[in-house]
Every structure is written in C-alpha cells, then in structure tokens.
C-alpha cells in the first residue's frame, strides 16, 4: 500500500512487486477471470485474445470517429461496426485458427478447410507484398511484408465484410436512414457513407519514408492508407456503392476473397 511518505523509488518498487504478483496469479490461475479486460477503459483501441477467445472494446473507443449514438447507422457500422468485425475475424486469422472456442490450441479445421484457408492467406500475403510505399527510394525493403502483416490484413478484409453485412441486416429490420440534410454529406448515399467513415477512421498525415520503413520492419499492421485501399479493392460492395468500373484502381478484376462463400470477379 502506498503512503504519504513514499518516495519515487519506493512507489516504483511497490508497483513492480504488485505487477509481478498479478502476473504470477494469472499464470497459476485454475480458471479464466472474465472480469479482467486486460487494459484500461480509456484506451482508444480494441483487441482479440485467442487464448481467452475474448474481445475487448474499452470505453475510450466508443466515441467519434468510431461511434456516436446520434449518428446514422451507416457511419456507426462503418466505424465501430468495422472494428467489431475486425476483432471477430482475428479469431479466424493465421493465429486465431490455431485456437478453438475455449481458448485451447487445437487443429479444428478439416483438411479441405485448411487448404481453403491457406489459399486465402497466400492471396492476402502476395497482394499486400505488392504494396510498395518506398518504391524508387534508397530504402530496402521497399514493399510491405505481407507475411508479417497477414493477420491484421485478414482481419481488415473479413471485418469490412462482416460490418457491411450487419449494416444491411440493420437496414432490412429498421428501414434506411433518411438522407443527411447537409450540403456535402447529403450528396452521398448511406452505403457510400459507410465506406467514407471506414476511410475516415484511418485518416492521418502521410508518413515520412523513415516512418514507412520502420513500420515495414517491425509493425504487424499495414500502413493506414494500405489498410483502406487493400480492403476496399477486395470488396465488390465498394465498387457497387461508388459505381466503379471493373478494372479501375480500386476495383480490380482479380482480388482476394476473405472468408466469403464463393469467389466473385
């Protein structure tokens, strides 16, 4: 327990002992503590824990640009809905498929399912490896590491499918939202607003070559702009929403299908 007489050193010492005690209890626990969310409520993030088969959404992410209770459903599903779909799909990415429903390492897929998954994952690996933000520079490597980022890329692609399908179900049950009474946003359909908010979530200043290079070398996530472009070019619903011709930059004829029942052009 901390006291008013504690110095910086004694506070740090007590916190270290407490953290070690907590970690020891987690390692020796006989059952899963479902009240431990593995993070602080103010964090703007979300995560899937395969060994617990759990998803955590801290309170900090339940706000714009991800969610607002007064926003139309299209924006909420394109923001927080996609985050939920992303974390759900982590249960079925290259690491998630190694764990079963109770958080135990288990090879649960049939041989046919495993081959289908491996083919899908290879498509994603090859596709994202072709994104080269440092092309023409002196940096090496110049392209993304599709092998290292495949888990997050699979989750992005599966997540956008899940969120959009959930949004369509919402519309069927509750009816469509009224067109927005706003000079700019009122020009877009709600299907388009879904994708616009997805892009808005990842909006940031363009990265410097040094930042791209560091991300390529150590980050399991693709750079933000490729997280957007990779997902929409693999999703024909984006093409339909914005009337993109087949073969356009963001609507290639050949694309990867992530956790969908059949391949479409």
Backbone as CSV, one residue per row, in Angstrom:
resi,resn,N_x,N_y,N_z,CA_x,CA_y,CA_z,C_x,C_y,C_z
1,UNK,0.853,-1.196,0.000,0.000,0.000,0.000,0.885,1.241,0.000
2,UNK,0.494,2.218,-0.830,1.253,3.464,-0.890,0.918,4.348,0.295
3,UNK,1.912,5.088,0.779,1.726,6.016,1.896,2.231,7.389,1.506
4,UNK,1.930,8.370,2.327,2.373,9.732,2.059,3.866,9.902,2.184
5,UNK,4.536,8.956,2.800,5.989,9.047,2.977,6.769,8.375,1.855
6,UNK,6.061,7.763,0.912,6.747,7.062,-0.165,7.512,8.016,-1.064
7,UNK,8.693,7.591,-1.457,9.478,8.322,-2.448,9.188,7.720,-3.826
8,UNK,9.746,8.363,-4.836,9.578,7.818,-6.188,10.087,6.380,-6.248
9,UNK,11.236,6.137,-5.607,11.819,4.801,-5.644,10.914,3.776,-4.953
10,UNK,10.390,4.089,-3.780,9.552,3.116,-3.063,8.221,2.888,-3.790
11,UNK,7.682,3.945,-4.430,6.454,3.767,-5.216,6.719,2.806,-6.379
12,UNK,7.839,3.027,-7.089,8.186,2.165,-8.220,8.425,0.732,-7.748
13,UNK,9.066,0.590,-6.595,9.339,-0.738,-6.050,8.036,-1.467,-5.710
14,UNK,7.093,-0.786,-5.095,5.822,-1.398,-4.727,5.004,-1.763,-5.976
15,UNK,5.031,-0.891,-6.991,4.305,-1.187,-8.223,4.899,-2.402,-8.935
16,UNK,6.244,-2.516,-8.908,6.902,-3.664,-9.535,6.499,-4.954,-8.837
17,UNK,6.499,-4.954,-7.508,6.100,-6.136,-6.747,4.640,-6.488,-7.029
18,UNK,3.772,-5.465,-7.087,2.357,-5.708,-7.354,2.149,-6.309,-8.736
19,UNK,2.852,-5.764,-9.749,2.698,-6.277,-11.107,3.198,-7.713,-11.226
20,UNK,4.312,-8.028,-10.564,4.814,-9.399,-10.584,3.840,-10.348,-9.890
21,UNK,3.249,-9.888,-8.799,2.267,-10.697,-8.075,1.040,-10.956,-8.961
22,UNK,0.596,-9.925,-9.683,-0.556,-10.064,-10.571,-0.262,-11.046,-11.693
23,UNK,0.910,-10.925,-12.310,1.277,-11.825,-13.402,1.401,-13.267,-12.911
24,UNK,1.954,-13.459,-11.715,2.070,-14.808,-11.155,0.684,-15.418,-10.944
25,UNK,-0.235,-14.628,-10.411,-1.600,-15.125,-10.201,-2.276,-15.507,-11.511
26,UNK,-2.002,-14.727,-12.588,-2.573,-15.061,-13.889,-2.011,-16.376,-14.420
27,UNK,-0.712,-16.595,-14.222,-0.073,-17.810,-14.722,-0.508,-19.054,-13.963
28,UNK,-0.838,-18.902,-12.681,-1.174,-20.062,-11.845,-2.673,-20.207,-11.616
29,UNK,-3.485,-19.352,-12.233,-4.930,-19.414,-12.022,-5.491,-20.721,-12.562
30,UNK,-6.480,-21.254,-11.877,-7.114,-22.511,-12.304,-8.298,-22.281,-13.233
31,UNK,-8.753,-21.035,-13.347,-9.854,-20.718,-14.252,-9.654,-19.311,-14.806
32,UNK,-10.317,-19.013,-15.924,-10.190,-17.713,-16.576,-10.974,-16.651,-15.824
33,UNK,-10.344,-15.499,-15.612,-11.013,-14.372,-14.964,-11.663,-13.521,-16.051
34,UNK,-12.957,-13.683,-16.240,-13.664,-12.954,-17.286,-13.970,-11.509,-16.896
35,UNK,-13.581,-11.091,-15.708,-13.765,-9.692,-15.305,-12.510,-8.864,-15.567
36,UNK,-11.436,-9.498,-16.002,-10.190,-8.797,-16.316,-10.160,-8.532,-17.810
37,UNK,-10.238,-7.261,-18.183,-10.313,-6.895,-19.595,-8.954,-6.555,-20.202
38,UNK,-7.882,-6.792,-19.443,-6.512,-6.712,-19.961,-6.138,-5.323,-20.473
39,UNK,-6.756,-4.291,-19.965,-6.425,-2.932,-20.380,-7.282,-1.909,-19.671
40,UNK,-6.916,-0.637,-19.803,-7.636,0.441,-19.140,-8.843,0.881,-19.978
41,UNK,-9.915,1.358,-19.319,-11.139,1.723,-20.055,-10.975,2.934,-20.976
42,UNK,-9.967,3.770,-20.737,-9.811,4.966,-21.563,-9.021,4.747,-22.841
43,UNK,-8.548,3.533,-23.092,-7.740,3.257,-24.286,-8.602,3.334,-25.550
44,UNK,-8.094,4.026,-26.570,-8.778,4.068,-27.869,-8.220,2.927,-28.713
45,UNK,-8.766,1.742,-28.472,-8.293,0.546,-29.149,-9.294,-0.572,-28.893
46,UNK,-9.041,-1.716,-29.467,-9.838,-2.919,-29.210,-8.937,-4.097,-29.503
47,UNK,-9.231,-5.267,-28.907,-8.343,-6.390,-29.140,-9.051,-7.725,-28.935
48,UNK,-8.504,-8.723,-29.648,-8.955,-10.109,-29.524,-7.854,-10.898,-28.839
49,UNK,-8.218,-11.729,-27.877,-7.262,-12.542,-27.131,-7.534,-14.011,-27.446
50,UNK,-6.715,-14.664,-28.298,-7.045,-16.018,-28.749,-7.083,-17.050,-27.636
51,UNK,-6.166,-16.935,-26.659,-6.151,-17.947,-25.602,-7.322,-17.804,-24.633
52,UNK,-8.010,-16.672,-24.693,-9.233,-16.489,-23.909,-10.478,-16.547,-24.796
53,UNK,-10.269,-16.513,-26.118,-11.370,-16.400,-27.079,-12.285,-15.246,-26.671
54,UNK,-11.670,-14.078,-26.454,-12.424,-12.918,-25.958,-12.100,-11.686,-26.789
55,UNK,-13.063,-10.761,-26.845,-12.877,-9.470,-27.498,-13.150,-8.381,-26.469
56,UNK,-12.311,-7.358,-26.452,-12.478,-6.240,-25.519,-12.645,-4.937,-26.293
57,UNK,-13.681,-4.178,-25.950,-13.902,-2.840,-26.502,-13.883,-1.848,-25.338
58,UNK,-12.760,-1.180,-25.080,-12.713,-0.196,-23.997,-13.651,0.978,-24.280
59,UNK,-14.047,1.657,-23.210,-14.959,2.797,-23.369,-14.340,3.896,-24.226
60,UNK,-13.011,3.983,-24.233,-12.345,5.066,-24.952,-12.561,5.055,-26.445
61,UNK,-12.908,3.899,-27.034,-13.096,3.850,-28.488,-14.554,4.088,-28.873
62,UNK,-15.463,4.086,-27.904,-16.887,4.251,-28.209,-17.254,5.728,-28.325
63,UNK,-16.574,6.416,-29.218,-16.800,7.834,-29.469,-16.331,8.158,-30.883
64,UNK,-16.662,9.348,-31.425,-16.242,9.687,-32.785,-14.717,9.598,-32.921
65,UNK,-14.223,9.176,-34.105,-14.980,8.912,-35.343,-15.537,7.490,-35.445
66,UNK,-15.427,6.709,-34.362,-15.875,5.323,-34.427,-17.374,5.172,-34.163
67,UNK,-17.901,5.959,-33.231,-19.294,5.744,-32.826,-19.870,7.002,-32.176
68,UNK,-21.158,7.239,-32.437,-21.916,8.263,-31.719,-23.373,7.832,-31.728
69,UNK,-24.044,7.846,-30.566,-25.426,7.335,-30.510,-26.406,8.083,-31.392
70,UNK,-26.078,9.321,-31.797,-26.990,10.101,-32.626,-26.614,10.062,-34.100
71,UNK,-25.568,9.343,-34.447,-25.178,9.227,-35.848,-26.078,8.231,-36.577
72,UNK,-26.212,8.377,-37.895,-26.939,7.350,-38.664,-26.182,6.035,-38.617
73,UNK,-26.906,4.934,-38.814,-26.319,3.605,-38.702,-25.153,3.407,-39.666
74,UNK,-25.233,4.009,-40.844,-24.168,3.820,-41.830,-22.808,4.239,-41.287
75,UNK,-22.760,5.357,-40.569,-21.492,5.837,-40.013,-21.025,4.962,-38.860
76,UNK,-21.947,4.561,-38.000,-21.565,3.725,-36.856,-21.089,2.344,-37.299
77,UNK,-21.754,1.764,-38.295,-21.311,0.463,-38.782,-20.001,0.575,-39.550
78,UNK,-19.796,1.685,-40.248,-18.543,1.893,-40.963,-17.382,2.196,-40.038
79,UNK,-17.679,2.611,-38.807,-16.639,2.895,-37.824,-16.517,1.773,-36.807
80,UNK,-17.326,1.853,-35.752,-17.240,0.871,-34.678,-17.654,-0.518,-35.148
81,UNK,-18.616,-0.594,-36.073,-19.018,-1.896,-36.597,-17.860,-2.603,-37.274
82,UNK,-17.046,-1.838,-37.997,-15.917,-2.451,-38.666,-14.851,-2.878,-37.671
83,UNK,-14.662,-2.090,-36.605,-13.726,-2.500,-35.548,-14.171,-3.830,-34.943
84,UNK,-15.478,-3.959,-34.690,-16.012,-5.208,-34.129,-15.786,-6.370,-35.093
85,UNK,-16.050,-6.144,-36.385,-15.831,-7.193,-37.373,-14.362,-7.567,-37.490
86,UNK,-13.494,-6.575,-37.381,-12.049,-6.814,-37.434,-11.619,-7.726,-36.291
87,UNK,-12.047,-7.402,-35.069,-11.649,-8.214,-33.912,-12.265,-9.609,-33.980
88,UNK,-13.493,-9.692,-34.449,-14.129,-11.002,-34.611,-13.340,-11.866,-35.588
89,UNK,-12.892,-11.273,-36.695,-12.160,-12.028,-37.707,-10.794,-12.469,-37.202
90,UNK,-10.234,-11.774,-36.197,-8.960,-12.219,-35.624,-9.069,-13.643,-35.071
91,UNK,-10.277,-14.050,-34.700,-10.459,-15.425,-34.263,-10.291,-16.421,-35.389
92,UNK,-10.212,-15.901,-36.630,-10.101,-16.762,-37.809,-8.999,-16.271,-38.733
93,UNK,-7.961,-15.644,-38.158,-6.801,-15.275,-38.967,-5.734,-16.360,-38.816
94,UNK,-4.503,-16.094,-39.263,-3.480,-17.138,-39.260,-3.139,-17.626,-37.857
95,UNK,-3.327,-16.775,-36.839,-3.104,-17.202,-35.459,-4.395,-17.703,-34.820
96,UNK,-5.493,-17.018,-35.076,-6.759,-17.371,-34.445,-7.228,-18.774,-34.775
97,UNK,-6.959,-19.239,-36.002,-7.431,-20.572,-36.389,-6.680,-21.688,-35.664
98,UNK,-5.612,-21.324,-34.953,-4.865,-22.339,-34.213,-5.487,-22.643,-32.847
99,UNK,-6.477,-21.820,-32.442,-7.104,-21.968,-31.134,-8.573,-22.341,-31.330
100,UNK,-9.100,-23.134,-30.402,-10.510,-23.499,-30.531,-11.389,-22.551,-29.726
101,UNK,-12.674,-22.871,-29.593,-13.637,-21.961,-28.984,-13.471,-21.739,-27.500
102,UNK,-12.681,-22.581,-26.826,-12.457,-22.389,-25.393,-11.030,-21.933,-25.116
103,UNK,-10.348,-21.447,-26.167,-9.031,-20.868,-25.978,-7.925,-21.877,-25.792
104,UNK,-8.053,-23.047,-26.402,-7.003,-24.065,-26.322,-6.442,-24.320,-27.708
105,UNK,-5.121,-24.522,-27.798,-4.510,-24.852,-29.079,-5.120,-26.142,-29.610
106,UNK,-5.646,-26.055,-30.830,-6.374,-27.195,-31.350,-6.503,-27.069,-32.862
107,UNK,-6.174,-28.151,-33.568,-6.332,-28.154,-35.030,-7.755,-28.603,-35.343
108,UNK,-8.662,-27.644,-35.441,-10.091,-27.967,-35.548,-10.588,-27.976,-36.987
109,UNK,-9.792,-27.444,-37.921,-10.262,-27.393,-39.302,-10.041,-28.722,-40.019
110,UNK,-10.947,-29.045,-40.945,-10.754,-30.210,-41.798,-9.636,-29.912,-42.793
111,UNK,-9.142,-30.949,-43.461,-8.075,-30.754,-44.442,-8.522,-29.815,-45.568
112,UNK,-9.783,-29.963,-45.991,-10.295,-29.104,-47.070,-10.387,-27.657,-46.607
113,UNK,-10.849,-27.454,-45.368,-10.942,-26.099,-44.827,-9.562,-25.490,-44.663
114,UNK,-8.603,-26.290,-44.224,-7.234,-25.798,-44.035,-6.634,-25.376,-45.366
115,UNK,-6.875,-26.172,-46.424,-6.353,-25.788,-47.731,-7.006,-24.493,-48.215
116,UNK,-8.334,-24.379,-48.034,-9.020,-23.156,-48.429,-8.487,-21.955,-47.685
117,UNK,-8.225,-22.119,-46.380,-7.679,-21.011,-45.599,-6.285,-20.642,-46.081
118,UNK,-5.432,-21.643,-46.306,-4.061,-21.371,-46.747,-4.042,-20.658,-48.091
119,UNK,-4.931,-21.044,-49.003,-5.007,-20.373,-50.304,-5.425,-18.914,-50.137
120,UNK,-6.410,-18.682,-49.255,-6.859,-17.321,-48.990,-5.737,-16.488,-48.383
121,UNK,-5.053,-17.059,-47.401,-3.980,-16.327,-46.734,-2.848,-16.005,-47.708
122,UNK,-2.529,-16.951,-48.605,-1.461,-16.695,-49.580,-1.833,-15.547,-50.508
123,UNK,-3.123,-15.485,-50.898,-3.565,-14.381,-51.754,-3.343,-13.042,-51.054
124,UNK,-3.704,-12.980,-49.769,-3.525,-11.752,-48.991,-2.042,-11.423,-48.835
125,UNK,-1.230,-12.419,-48.554,0.212,-12.198,-48.396,0.800,-11.617,-49.684
126,UNK,0.470,-12.228,-50.805,1.015,-11.759,-52.091,0.495,-10.369,-52.441
127,UNK,-0.782,-10.128,-52.185,-1.375,-8.840,-52.540,-0.721,-7.700,-51.771
128,UNK,-0.628,-7.850,-50.454,-0.073,-6.763,-49.644,1.438,-6.630,-49.825
129,UNK,2.104,-7.704,-50.206,3.536,-7.616,-50.509,3.798,-6.797,-51.767
130,UNK,2.752,-6.599,-52.579,2.908,-5.812,-53.812,2.716,-4.320,-53.565
131,UNK,2.322,-3.928,-52.337,2.183,-2.515,-51.998,3.564,-1.991,-51.591
132,UNK,4.068,-1.019,-52.337,5.463,-0.575,-52.158,5.530,0.938,-51.923
133,UNK,5.318,1.389,-50.681,5.333,2.825,-50.412,6.712,3.459,-50.581
134,UNK,7.775,2.668,-50.571,9.133,3.220,-50.668,9.778,2.945,-52.022
135,UNK,8.934,2.583,-53.005,9.457,2.301,-54.338,10.177,3.526,-54.900
136,UNK,11.366,3.323,-55.436,12.132,4.410,-56.015,13.004,5.136,-55.020
137,UNK,13.017,4.668,-53.754,13.876,5.287,-52.733,15.098,4.398,-52.499
138,UNK,15.948,4.836,-51.593,17.150,4.065,-51.261,16.905,3.069,-50.133
139,UNK,15.656,2.985,-49.654,15.347,2.072,-48.560,15.193,0.642,-49.082
140,UNK,15.600,-0.306,-48.249,15.415,-1.733,-48.546,15.014,-2.445,-47.256
141,UNK,13.867,-3.121,-47.264,12.920,-3.350,-48.363,12.050,-2.125,-48.636
142,UNK,11.432,-2.123,-49.816,10.590,-1.003,-50.222,9.103,-1.330,-50.163
143,UNK,8.785,-2.617,-50.029,7.389,-3.065,-50.056,6.975,-3.615,-48.694
144,UNK,5.662,-3.713,-48.498,5.150,-4.239,-47.239,5.505,-5.715,-47.087
145,UNK,5.582,-6.153,-45.842,5.847,-7.549,-45.533,4.510,-8.266,-45.376
146,UNK,4.024,-8.848,-46.475,2.716,-9.483,-46.452,2.632,-10.649,-45.491
147,UNK,3.741,-11.347,-45.291,3.761,-12.471,-44.356,3.569,-11.982,-42.930
148,UNK,4.286,-10.927,-42.571,4.231,-10.407,-41.203,2.898,-9.736,-40.891
149,UNK,2.264,-9.146,-41.905,1.026,-8.385,-41.674,-0.234,-9.169,-42.021
150,UNK,-0.112,-10.448,-42.367,-1.276,-11.178,-42.868,-2.415,-11.246,-41.854
151,UNK,-2.109,-11.379,-40.559,-3.175,-11.480,-39.563,-4.046,-10.239,-39.525
152,UNK,-3.409,-9.068,-39.495,-4.157,-7.814,-39.460,-4.868,-7.565,-40.784
153,UNK,-4.246,-7.948,-41.898,-4.873,-7.753,-43.207,-6.086,-8.659,-43.381
154,UNK,-5.988,-9.894,-42.922,-7.142,-10.795,-42.956,-8.267,-10.229,-42.107
155,UNK,-7.913,-9.691,-40.929,-8.926,-9.115,-40.044,-9.575,-7.884,-40.660
156,UNK,-8.791,-7.049,-41.346,-9.359,-5.869,-42.012,-10.353,-6.276,-43.094
157,UNK,-9.960,-7.259,-43.898,-10.807,-7.680,-45.013,-12.043,-8.426,-44.538
158,UNK,-11.877,-9.318,-43.580,-13.041,-10.008,-43.030,-13.940,-9.063,-42.264
159,UNK,-13.319,-8.071,-41.593,-14.092,-7.120,-40.794,-14.999,-6.242,-41.617
160,UNK,-14.518,-5.797,-42.797,-15.351,-4.912,-43.609,-16.532,-5.684,-44.197
161,UNK,-16.323,-6.970,-44.528,-17.440,-7.798,-44.980,-18.474,-7.967,-43.870
162,UNK,-18.012,-8.294,-42.671,-18.926,-8.523,-41.540,-19.723,-7.266,-41.209
163,UNK,-19.039,-6.120,-41.161,-19.702,-4.873,-40.789,-20.733,-4.461,-41.831
164,UNK,-20.385,-4.595,-43.116,-21.321,-4.185,-44.169,-22.540,-5.103,-44.195
165,UNK,-22.329,-6.409,-44.008,-23.457,-7.341,-43.971,-24.353,-7.027,-42.773
166,UNK,-23.741,-6.708,-41.633,-24.526,-6.358,-40.449,-25.322,-5.078,-40.684
167,UNK,-24.724,-4.124,-41.400,-25.433,-2.882,-41.715,-26.627,-3.147,-42.633
168,UNK,-26.451,-4.046,-43.603,-27.569,-4.380,-44.488,-28.707,-5.044,-43.707
169,UNK,-28.372,-5.902,-42.748,-29.390,-6.527,-41.897,-30.113,-5.460,-41.086
170,UNK,-29.347,-4.498,-40.562,-29.958,-3.395,-39.799,-30.958,-2.630,-40.652
171,UNK,-30.585,-2.336,-41.892,-31.496,-1.609,-42.784,-32.752,-2.422,-43.064
172,UNK,-32.588,-3.711,-43.268,-33.748,-4.560,-43.558,-34.712,-4.628,-42.372
173,UNK,-34.180,-4.586,-41.170,-35.017,-4.683,-39.979,-35.620,-3.336,-39.574
174,UNK,-34.871,-2.259,-39.764,-35.284,-0.952,-39.244,-35.603,0.082,-40.318
175,UNK,-35.347,-0.267,-41.565,-35.557,0.695,-42.636,-34.334,1.587,-42.794
176,UNK,-34.170,2.184,-43.967,-32.996,3.034,-44.214,-33.090,4.358,-43.473
177,UNK,-31.923,4.911,-43.143,-31.878,6.248,-42.557,-32.206,7.287,-43.630
178,UNK,-32.755,8.397,-43.194,-33.053,9.493,-44.120,-31.754,10.087,-44.653
179,UNK,-31.813,10.600,-45.863,-30.643,11.263,-46.437,-30.231,12.416,-45.527
180,UNK,-28.948,12.606,-45.335,-28.477,13.645,-44.432,-28.797,15.028,-44.990
181,UNK,-29.266,15.892,-44.126,-29.586,17.271,-44.501,-28.343,18.134,-44.291
182,UNK,-27.359,17.907,-45.142,-26.087,18.618,-45.032,-25.548,18.842,-46.427
183,UNK,-24.930,19.989,-46.662,-24.575,20.397,-48.022,-23.644,19.408,-48.709
184,UNK,-22.652,18.896,-48.004,-21.687,17.973,-48.605,-22.100,16.514,-48.391
185,UNK,-22.288,16.120,-47.134,-22.597,14.720,-46.832,-23.954,14.297,-47.386
186,UNK,-24.846,15.285,-47.612,-26.157,14.962,-48.166,-26.103,14.486,-49.600
187,UNK,-24.946,14.618,-50.240,-24.803,14.165,-51.623,-24.470,12.667,-51.715
188,UNK,-24.194,12.042,-50.567,-23.783,10.638,-50.561,-24.907,9.740,-50.085
189,UNK,-24.962,8.544,-50.663,-25.881,7.536,-50.159,-25.322,6.986,-48.847
190,UNK,-26.150,6.271,-48.096,-25.663,5.737,-46.823,-24.679,4.591,-47.027
191,UNK,-24.810,3.858,-48.129,-23.786,2.843,-48.418,-22.440,3.516,-48.650
192,UNK,-22.454,4.658,-49.326,-21.209,5.393,-49.538,-20.675,5.946,-48.224
193,UNK,-21.574,6.425,-47.348,-21.138,6.962,-46.052,-20.498,5.886,-45.187
194,UNK,-20.984,4.655,-45.322,-20.363,3.535,-44.600,-18.875,3.465,-44.942
195,UNK,-18.559,3.486,-46.233,-17.163,3.374,-46.654,-16.372,4.643,-46.357
196,UNK,-17.025,5.798,-46.429,-16.331,7.043,-46.112,-15.905,7.085,-44.661
197,UNK,-16.750,6.590,-43.749,-16.343,6.603,-42.347,-15.276,5.558,-42.071
198,UNK,-15.323,4.443,-42.793,-14.234,3.478,-42.697,-12.905,4.140,-43.046
199,UNK,-12.884,4.919,-44.134,-11.668,5.619,-44.517,-11.289,6.696,-43.517
200,UNK,-12.302,7.389,-42.959,-12.055,8.457,-42.003,-11.361,7.939,-40.752
201,UNK,-11.711,6.737,-40.327,-11.100,6.142,-39.134,-9.579,6.064,-39.280
202,UNK,-9.095,5.830,-40.511,-7.659,5.672,-40.738,-7.015,6.927,-41.325
203,UNK,-7.740,8.047,-41.310,-7.205,9.283,-41.880,-6.067,9.818,-41.005
204,UNK,-4.948,10.144,-41.633,-3.808,10.698,-40.903,-2.891,11.410,-41.884
205,UNK,-1.946,12.157,-41.337,-0.938,12.787,-42.186,-0.110,11.700,-42.861
206,UNK,0.307,11.966,-44.100,1.121,10.996,-44.818,2.419,10.759,-44.059
207,UNK,2.844,9.506,-44.034,4.042,9.153,-43.282,5.301,9.522,-44.053
208,UNK,6.371,9.764,-43.310,7.670,10.023,-43.924,8.280,8.682,-44.345
209,UNK,9.271,8.710,-45.236,9.936,7.453,-45.602,10.485,6.699,-44.390
210,UNK,11.029,7.415,-43.409,11.547,6.752,-42.209,10.430,6.032,-41.453
211,UNK,9.261,6.680,-41.364,8.142,6.067,-40.655,7.621,4.845,-41.403
212,UNK,7.537,4.942,-42.732,7.136,3.785,-43.529,8.115,2.628,-43.322
213,UNK,9.402,2.950,-43.356,10.418,1.914,-43.250,10.342,1.212,-41.884
214,UNK,10.182,1.987,-40.841,10.092,1.369,-39.514,8.857,0.477,-39.417
215,UNK,7.742,0.942,-39.976,6.522,0.152,-39.921,6.676,-1.149,-40.712
216,UNK,7.309,-1.065,-41.873,7.539,-2.262,-42.675,8.380,-3.279,-41.904
217,UNK,9.344,-2.789,-41.149,10.284,-3.678,-40.482,9.713,-4.327,-39.223
218,UNK,8.862,-3.601,-38.465,8.512,-4.125,-37.136,7.023,-4.213,-36.845
219,UNK,6.162,-3.579,-37.638,4.744,-3.491,-37.274,3.935,-4.595,-37.945
220,UNK,3.113,-5.342,-37.179,2.241,-6.355,-37.801,1.061,-5.742,-38.538
221,UNK,0.876,-4.419,-38.435,-0.184,-3.717,-39.156,0.387,-3.076,-40.417
222,UNK,-0.380,-3.086,-41.483,-0.011,-2.332,-42.677,-0.195,-0.841,-42.405
223,UNK,0.502,0.034,-43.137,0.259,1.472,-43.003,-1.209,1.790,-43.251
224,UNK,-1.691,2.851,-42.629,-3.126,3.164,-42.615,-3.729,3.238,-44.014
225,UNK,-3.051,3.897,-44.950,-3.638,4.050,-46.286,-3.790,2.714,-46.998
226,UNK,-2.868,1.778,-46.754,-2.985,0.467,-47.394,-4.011,-0.417,-46.697
227,UNK,-4.284,-0.136,-45.427,-5.369,-0.846,-44.746,-6.708,-0.492,-45.402
228,UNK,-6.845,0.751,-45.835,-8.071,1.178,-46.509,-8.112,0.629,-47.929
229,UNK,-7.071,0.903,-48.717,-7.088,0.527,-50.134,-7.121,-0.990,-50.313
230,UNK,-6.403,-1.726,-49.461,-6.412,-3.174,-49.585,-7.787,-3.754,-49.343
231,UNK,-8.495,-3.229,-48.347,-9.814,-3.766,-48.006,-10.858,-3.435,-49.065
232,UNK,-10.874,-2.193,-49.556,-11.927,-1.820,-50.500,-11.713,-2.455,-51.875
233,UNK,-10.464,-2.683,-52.263,-10.257,-3.277,-53.591,-10.634,-4.751,-53.601
234,UNK,-10.749,-5.364,-52.420,-11.174,-6.758,-52.333,-12.664,-6.913,-52.061
235,UNK,-13.393,-5.798,-52.032,-14.799,-5.850,-51.637,-15.684,-5.269,-52.729
236,UNK,-16.366,-6.112,-53.524,-17.205,-5.616,-54.617,-18.302,-4.653,-54.176
237,UNK,-18.711,-4.691,-52.906,-19.748,-3.771,-52.439,-19.278,-2.317,-52.537
238,UNK,-17.973,-2.077,-52.408,-17.438,-0.723,-52.591,-17.612,-0.296,-54.036
239,UNK,-17.312,-1.215,-54.944,-17.488,-0.928,-56.370,-18.931,-0.565,-56.674
240,UNK,-19.868,-1.321,-56.097,-21.284,-1.060,-56.346,-21.716,0.278,-55.761
241,UNK,-21.244,0.582,-54.552,-21.658,1.818,-53.880,-21.220,3.059,-54.651
242,UNK,-20.034,3.013,-55.258,-19.496,4.188,-55.935,-19.484,4.042,-57.460
243,UNK,-20.149,2.984,-57.979,-20.252,2.774,-59.429,-18.884,2.752,-60.105
244,UNK,-17.935,2.051,-59.495,-16.598,1.939,-60.084,-16.609,0.900,-61.200
245,UNK,-16.044,1.201,-62.336,-15.974,0.191,-63.400,-14.993,-0.909,-63.020
246,UNK,-15.315,-2.140,-63.427,-14.408,-3.257,-63.167,-13.068,-2.988,-63.842
247,UNK,-11.988,-3.154,-63.107,-10.668,-2.886,-63.644,-10.114,-1.546,-63.225
248,UNK,-10.937,-0.728,-62.542,-10.445,0.545,-62.030,-9.459,0.286,-60.887
249,UNK,-8.734,1.324,-60.499,-7.695,1.174,-59.471,-8.233,0.532,-58.204
250,UNK,-9.407,0.966,-57.758,-9.958,0.451,-56.508,-11.001,-0.638,-56.744
251,UNK,-11.033,-1.157,-57.969,-11.983,-2.219,-58.288,-11.359,-3.188,-59.285
252,UNK,-10.237,-3.821,-58.905,-9.554,-4.717,-59.845,-10.379,-5.970,-60.123
253,UNK,-10.238,-6.490,-61.320,-10.987,-7.695,-61.677,-10.527,-8.880,-60.842
254,UNK,-9.218,-8.960,-60.585,-8.671,-10.028,-59.759,-8.425,-9.497,-58.352
255,UNK,-9.020,-10.139,-57.370,-8.838,-9.692,-55.988,-8.946,-10.876,-55.050
256,UNK,-8.621,-10.643,-53.784,-8.670,-11.709,-52.774,-10.047,-11.758,-52.122
257,UNK,-10.510,-12.964,-51.842,-11.764,-13.167,-51.131,-11.450,-13.696,-49.736
258,UNK,-11.823,-12.930,-48.719,-11.508,-13.307,-47.343,-12.775,-13.716,-46.612
259,UNK,-12.858,-14.979,-46.261,-13.986,-15.531,-45.506,-15.336,-15.183,-46.137
260,UNK,-15.429,-15.395,-47.450,-16.699,-15.288,-48.154,-16.959,-16.636,-48.842
261,UNK,-18.213,-17.002,-49.072,-18.521,-18.360,-49.521,-18.062,-18.706,-50.922
262,UNK,-17.950,-17.723,-51.809,-17.526,-18.052,-53.156,-16.818,-16.859,-53.764
263,UNK,-16.007,-17.113,-54.754,-15.224,-16.066,-55.390,-16.067,-15.344,-56.414
264,UNK,-15.998,-14.021,-56.406,-16.692,-13.209,-57.397,-15.671,-12.360,-58.134
265,UNK,-15.954,-11.937,-59.362,-14.960,-11.171,-60.135,-14.783,-9.773,-59.575
